[in-house]
Amino acid sequence: MAPVSAMTSMVFIRSQLSPGAVETERMPLRFGTMKKARQVMGPKHLLERLGMPEEIAAAALFLASDASSFMTGSNLLVDGGYNAV
């Protein structure tokens, strides 16, 4: 039986990023004000606050970088503990 080239037999399964509620310009559209969004959504997270766009961006950069080269098929929860509650 002939050996199979590692390059032709590789299967790439993408990882995903699952953020919690994040302070964006859309939050006041839903809740009226950012203050109200923080009051309503903050307590739903273990960290008791909304995430910042920079925190989600840092996780996305990690997934796009060589630092995650041995990571595949994973769900990176960047949700301030929302799924842990």
C-alpha positions as CSV (number, residue, x, y, z in Angstrom):
1,M,0.0,0.0,0.0
2,A,1.4,3.4,-1.0
3,P,1.9,6.0,1.7
4,V,-0.6,8.9,1.7
5,S,0.9,12.3,1.5
6,A,0.2,14.3,4.7
7,M,-0.7,17.3,2.6
8,T,-3.5,15.5,0.7
9,S,-4.9,13.8,3.8
10,M,-5.2,16.9,6.0
11,V,-8.7,18.0,7.0
12,F,-9.1,21.5,8.5
13,I,-12.0,22.0,10.9
14,R,-12.4,25.7,11.7
15,S,-12.7,26.9,15.3
16,Q,-15.3,29.4,16.3
17,L,-15.6,32.4,18.6
18,S,-18.7,32.8,20.8
19,P,-18.9,36.2,22.5
20,G,-21.2,37.3,25.2
21,A,-22.9,40.6,25.2
22,V,-20.6,43.3,24.0
23,E,-20.7,47.1,24.4
24,T,-21.4,48.2,20.8
25,E,-23.5,50.9,19.2
26,R,-26.3,48.4,18.8
27,M,-26.9,47.9,22.5
28,P,-28.6,51.3,23.0
29,L,-30.8,50.6,20.0
30,R,-32.1,47.5,21.8
31,F,-32.1,48.8,25.4
32,G,-32.6,52.5,25.0
33,T,-29.3,53.5,26.6
34,M,-25.9,51.8,27.3
35,K,-26.6,52.3,31.0
36,K,-29.8,50.2,30.7
37,A,-28.0,47.6,28.6
38,R,-25.4,47.3,31.3
39,Q,-28.1,47.0,34.0
40,V,-30.0,44.3,32.1
41,M,-27.2,42.2,30.5
42,G,-24.3,42.7,32.9
43,P,-25.8,40.5,35.7
44,K,-26.3,37.7,33.2
45,H,-22.6,37.2,33.0
46,L,-20.4,35.9,35.8
47,L,-18.1,38.9,35.5
48,E,-21.3,41.1,35.9
49,R,-20.4,43.3,33.0
50,L,-20.6,43.6,29.2
51,G,-17.5,42.7,27.1
52,M,-15.5,45.3,25.3
53,P,-15.0,45.1,21.6
54,E,-11.2,45.0,22.1
55,E,-11.6,41.8,24.2
56,I,-13.5,40.1,21.4
57,A,-11.0,41.4,18.8
58,A,-8.1,40.0,20.8
59,A,-9.6,36.5,20.8
60,A,-10.4,36.8,17.1
61,L,-6.7,37.7,16.4
62,F,-5.6,34.7,18.5
63,L,-7.7,32.4,16.3
64,A,-6.4,34.0,13.2
65,S,-2.8,33.8,14.3
66,D,-0.1,31.1,14.3
67,A,-0.6,30.8,18.1
68,S,-3.7,28.8,17.4
69,S,-2.2,26.5,14.8
70,F,-2.7,23.4,16.8
71,M,-6.3,24.3,17.7
72,T,-9.1,22.9,15.5
73,G,-12.8,22.3,15.9
74,S,-13.0,24.3,19.1
75,N,-15.5,26.9,20.4
76,L,-13.7,29.7,22.1
77,L,-16.1,31.2,24.6
78,V,-15.3,34.8,25.3
79,D,-18.5,35.5,27.1
80,G,-17.6,36.8,30.6
81,G,-19.0,33.6,32.1
82,Y,-22.4,33.8,30.4
83,N,-22.4,30.1,29.6
84,A,-21.1,29.2,33.1
85,V,-24.1,30.6,34.9
